[in-house]
Amino acid sequence: MKIGLGAPVSGAWATPDTLTNVAVRAEELGYDELWTFQRLLVGTEDHLDPVYQSVLDPLLPLSFAAARTTRIRLGVALVNLPFISPVHLAKQAATLDVLSGGRFDLGLGTGWSRTEFTATGADKARRGHRAEEFVKVLHTLWHDDPASFEGEFYTIPPSRMRPRPVQPGGPPILLGGVVKPALQRAGRVAAGWMSRSATDLDHIADDIAVVKNAAPDPDRTRIVVRGVVRPGPRDGRLTGTYDEIRADADWLGEQGVTDLYYDLNWHDRIGNPDVPLEEATEQAMTIIEALRP
């Protein structure tokens, strides 16, 4: 199982210096991956956790980290596809793959924020079908020569997108989702599935089974888990002492998780814009050092 980190993209510690230091130190310590997430804006009537109140764009910090590292993989978990054109995202993803030397993983979701749907003019209808077309458009733009597509939601005239990604066929695409059809879609049309912060990890084996049963090659299907880590009193998976957290990580690997990343943005004293920078950064670096692979 690969062990990664959530990059400093939310709240107090989301600064250029911290992003640089975390990316470099994570690579030195042997972490395999660095992940970001997307939040476009928060409505004044939305009552969301501190982690969502101040968030950097998900792709630009990965480009920033790519320039300062050589080995660690760089992933986004995830970009909400209703809010962006697949052509635009295909160009961004291919560029990031080139600049990172083929180290990029692309996670996609279908969105949940009413405010973001309204603000971007996106349509909530038939999001599952839209997701499948979106994935097909990305693949044709990265692989076919010339690329073309005619679907219900997207049309690509015969054309070419250059430069191509470094990874053959393009960056691996991972899909999020909670309900059974979304889990099956992740197994059927993508390289794997990504859990969310609120996933019940005690029952993740059930979700993994749904994904893999739908996959053409279950053994090569990735299961990426956002680990909301909270050292301190034991209160569920990935909480408690560092030994208990590491034991939970081992247990998740036994359930079939292929990639686990500790996302400290969800820690209420780190990914919170109201916490002093020095306190947030010190807390984060202590955890990062303690949980080194």
VOGU-3710 file (C-alpha; in Angstrom, 3 decimals, decimal comma):
1> mkiglgapvs> 0,000/0,000/0,000  1,243/3,466/-0,935  1,309/6,083/1,832  0,832/9,736/0,962  -0,022/13,131/2,428  -2,604/15,809/1,861  -0,734/18,885/0,607  -1,064/22,198/2,500  -3,958/23,682/0,530  -6,492/24,615/3,202
11> gawatpdtlt> -6,528/27,065/6,061  -3,614/28,423/8,036  -0,795/26,286/6,674  -1,626/26,799/2,964  1,321/29,107/2,226  4,060/28,971/-0,444  6,773/28,234/2,123  4,802/25,482/3,840  3,837/23,906/0,538  7,488/23,846/-0,512
21> nvavraeelg> 8,696/22,490/2,815  6,038/19,787/3,038  6,569/18,597/-0,555  10,345/18,399/-0,139  10,214/16,834/3,321  7,540/14,322/2,318  9,749/13,111/-0,498  12,755/12,897/1,835  10,768/10,878/4,377  9,608/8,355/1,788
31> ydelwtfqrl> 5,980/9,339/1,338  4,723/8,109/-2,029  2,098/10,702/-2,909  0,909/14,267/-2,350  -2,798/15,082/-2,781  -4,957/18,211/-3,087  -8,720/18,805/-3,191  -11,131/21,322/-4,716  -13,447/23,881/-3,174  -14,355/26,810/-5,421
41> lvgtedhldp> -16,299/29,001/-3,020  -18,510/28,865/0,072  -21,913/30,505/0,133  -22,701/32,933/2,938  -25,569/30,642/3,957  -23,451/27,470/3,775  -22,476/25,975/7,113  -19,320/24,094/6,202  -16,381/22,914/8,296  -13,248/25,082/8,649
51> vyqsvldpll> -11,382/22,939/6,103  -13,585/24,371/3,328  -13,357/28,055/4,270  -10,058/28,955/2,558  -8,775/26,561/-0,116  -6,196/26,954/-2,873  -6,927/25,825/-6,424  -6,186/22,064/-6,585  -3,897/21,956/-9,643  -1,642/24,985/-9,191
61> plsfaaartt> -0,135/23,741/-5,892  0,711/20,441/-7,604  2,584/22,343/-10,318  4,351/24,256/-7,536  5,290/20,960/-5,852  6,326/19,351/-9,139  9,030/21,990/-9,574  10,518/21,139/-6,185  10,384/17,339/-6,205  11,497/14,507/-8,464
71> rirlgvalvn> 9,891/11,280/-7,224  6,695/11,765/-5,235  3,437/11,331/-7,176  1,037/14,262/-7,352  -2,727/13,783/-7,274  -5,954/15,741/-7,026  -8,812/14,255/-5,028  -10,796/15,567/-6,704  -11,919/17,999/-9,447  -15,697/18,285/-9,735
81> lpfispvhla> -16,332/17,656/-13,409  -19,682/19,490/-13,805  -17,863/22,771/-13,144  -15,247/22,545/-15,915  -14,911/21,681/-19,601  -13,232/18,317/-20,233  -11,114/19,960/-22,949  -9,808/22,555/-20,526  -9,076/19,937/-17,868  -7,444/17,623/-20,425
91> kqaatldvls> -5,014/20,406/-21,337  -4,268/21,205/-17,686  -3,757/17,543/-16,787  -1,540/16,839/-19,782  0,557/19,914/-18,993  0,959/18,916/-15,348  1,906/15,398/-16,390  4,583/16,796/-18,704  5,935/19,227/-16,111  6,062/16,546/-13,414
101> ggrfdlglgt> 7,649/13,908/-15,627  4,603/11,645/-15,595  3,707/11,794/-11,896  0,106/13,038/-12,003  -3,103/11,254/-10,903  -6,467/12,840/-11,746  -9,449/12,323/-9,458  -12,917/13,332/-10,638  -16,187/13,825/-8,796  -19,695/14,953/-9,664
111> gwsrteftat> -20,027/17,705/-7,052  -22,390/18,341/-4,147  -22,307/22,055/-3,308  -25,498/23,859/-4,367  -23,633/27,152/-4,282  -20,971/25,895/-6,690  -23,525/24,413/-9,073  -25,348/27,738/-9,213  -22,200/29,849/-9,487  -20,730/27,781/-12,347
121> gadkarrghr> -24,016/27,342/-14,220  -23,628/23,570/-13,998  -26,462/21,082/-14,430  -27,127/18,466/-11,738  -29,115/16,224/-14,066  -27,668/12,914/-15,292  -24,347/13,456/-13,564  -23,425/9,771/-13,808  -23,853/9,695/-17,570  -21,986/12,988/-17,858
131> aeefvkvlht> -19,098/11,523/-15,864  -18,748/8,571/-18,236  -18,670/10,877/-21,263  -16,200/13,178/-19,518  -13,777/10,268/-19,004  -14,129/9,208/-22,647  -13,368/12,746/-23,828  -10,207/12,894/-21,718  -9,000/9,579/-23,068  -9,577/10,489/-26,720
141> lwhddpasfe> -7,836/13,855/-26,328  -4,805/12,229/-24,706  -4,571/9,186/-26,964  -6,266/9,423/-30,375  -4,760/11,025/-33,458  -6,869/12,820/-34,427  -9,209/12,966/-31,450  -12,964/13,258/-31,955  -16,099/12,646/-29,918  -19,847/13,001/-30,401
151> gefytippsr> -21,958/12,477/-27,309  -24,988/13,664/-25,395  -23,049/16,276/-23,410  -19,777/16,881/-25,255  -18,662/17,229/-28,857  -15,022/17,240/-29,961  -14,412/18,043/-33,650  -11,522/16,101/-35,233  -8,511/17,733/-33,622  -5,182/17,210/-31,875
161> mrprpvqpgg> -4,074/18,206/-28,397  -0,308/18,519/-27,945  1,859/17,911/-26,085  0,622/14,505/-25,046  0,928/13,401/-21,419  4,093/11,552/-20,463  2,134/8,601/-19,092  0,870/6,385/-21,936  -2,839/7,042/-22,391  -2,702/9,947/-19,960
171> ppillggvvk> -2,790/10,330/-16,184  -4,701/7,609/-14,322  -8,298/8,721/-13,763  -9,904/7,913/-10,421  -13,566/8,519/-9,666  -15,224/9,453/-6,403  -18,726/8,567/-5,344  -20,788/7,095/-2,547  -23,809/5,260/-3,954  -23,542/1,843/-5,573
181> palqragrva> -23,833/3,035/-9,220  -20,977/5,511/-8,625  -18,798/2,799/-7,086  -19,516/0,513/-10,017  -18,724/3,301/-12,464  -15,341/3,842/-10,827  -14,495/0,190/-11,298  -15,887/-0,030/-14,810  -14,552/3,098/-16,564  -11,690/4,407/-14,406
191> agwmsrsatd> -8,411/3,276/-12,900  -10,056/3,109/-9,488  -12,092/4,757/-6,760  -11,420/7,525/-4,226  -13,114/7,662/-0,845  -14,301/10,891/0,800  -13,500/12,357/4,191  -16,773/11,049/5,673  -16,377/7,461/4,436  -17,045/4,865/7,156
201> ldhiaddiav> -13,681/3,133/7,096  -14,943/0,296/9,299  -17,058/-0,885/6,357  -14,801/0,107/3,479  -14,333/-3,522/2,439  -17,963/-3,496/1,282  -17,349/-0,454/-0,952  -14,150/-1,975/-2,306  -15,984/-5,167/-3,237  -18,551/-3,200/-5,265
211> vknaapdpdr> -15,807/-1,328/-7,123  -13,744/-4,421/-7,892  -16,722/-6,555/-8,914  -17,423/-4,002/-11,656  -13,798/-3,695/-12,777  -12,466/-5,498/-15,864  -9,192/-6,130/-14,009  -9,815/-6,072/-10,221  -6,191/-6,767/-9,381  -5,077/-3,548/-11,091
221> trivvrgvvr> -7,898/-1,388/-9,705  -6,738/1,297/-7,286  -8,539/2,136/-4,051  -7,437/5,553/-2,783  -8,454/6,575/0,741  -8,344/10,044/2,262  -7,232/9,392/5,814  -8,551/11,996/8,222  -5,883/11,673/10,907  -6,456/12,949/14,439
231> pgprdgrltg> -3,773/12,028/16,977  -5,078/12,153/20,544  -8,005/10,368/22,186  -9,087/7,228/20,345  -12,327/7,950/18,456  -12,532/5,724/15,392  -10,124/4,743/12,658  -6,930/6,793/12,214  -7,252/8,407/15,642  -5,429/7,757/18,916
241> tydeiradad> -1,711/7,201/19,384  0,645/7,072/16,430  0,979/3,320/16,923  -2,821/2,978/16,754  -2,952/5,096/13,598  -0,227/2,995/11,952  -2,093/-0,173/12,957  -5,226/1,220/11,304  -3,211/1,941/8,166  -2,020/-1,670/8,093
251> wlgeqgvtdl> -5,601/-2,849/8,597  -6,812/-0,704/5,665  -4,178/-2,318/3,471  -5,568/-5,703/4,450  -9,052/-4,562/3,376  -7,781/-3,854/-0,150  -6,790/-0,186/0,018  -3,941/0,469/-2,423  -3,253/4,144/-1,595  -3,758/5,816/1,789
261> yydlnwhdri> -2,912/9,441/2,350  -2,989/11,286/5,644  -4,908/14,495/4,955  -4,035/16,950/7,698  -6,193/19,643/6,121  -9,115/18,079/8,006  -7,360/18,541/11,370  -9,169/21,395/13,142  -5,869/22,946/14,291  -4,204/22,772/10,851
271> gnpdvpleea> -6,631/23,278/7,946  -8,384/26,101/9,738  -7,877/29,717/8,613  -8,409/30,997/12,163  -5,437/29,082/13,629  -2,047/30,886/13,757  0,299/29,810/10,975  3,141/28,755/13,274  0,849/26,607/15,422  -0,750/24,912/12,419
281> teqamtiiea> 2,569/24,249/10,708  4,264/22,923/13,850  1,345/20,577/14,524  1,371/19,342/10,922  5,108/18,720/10,750  5,027/16,793/14,020  2,397/14,432/12,591  4,176/14,133/9,236  7,426/13,139/10,923  5,744/10,722/13,323
291> lrp> 3,820/8,866/10,596  6,664/8,639/8,087  6,349/5,399/6,065
//
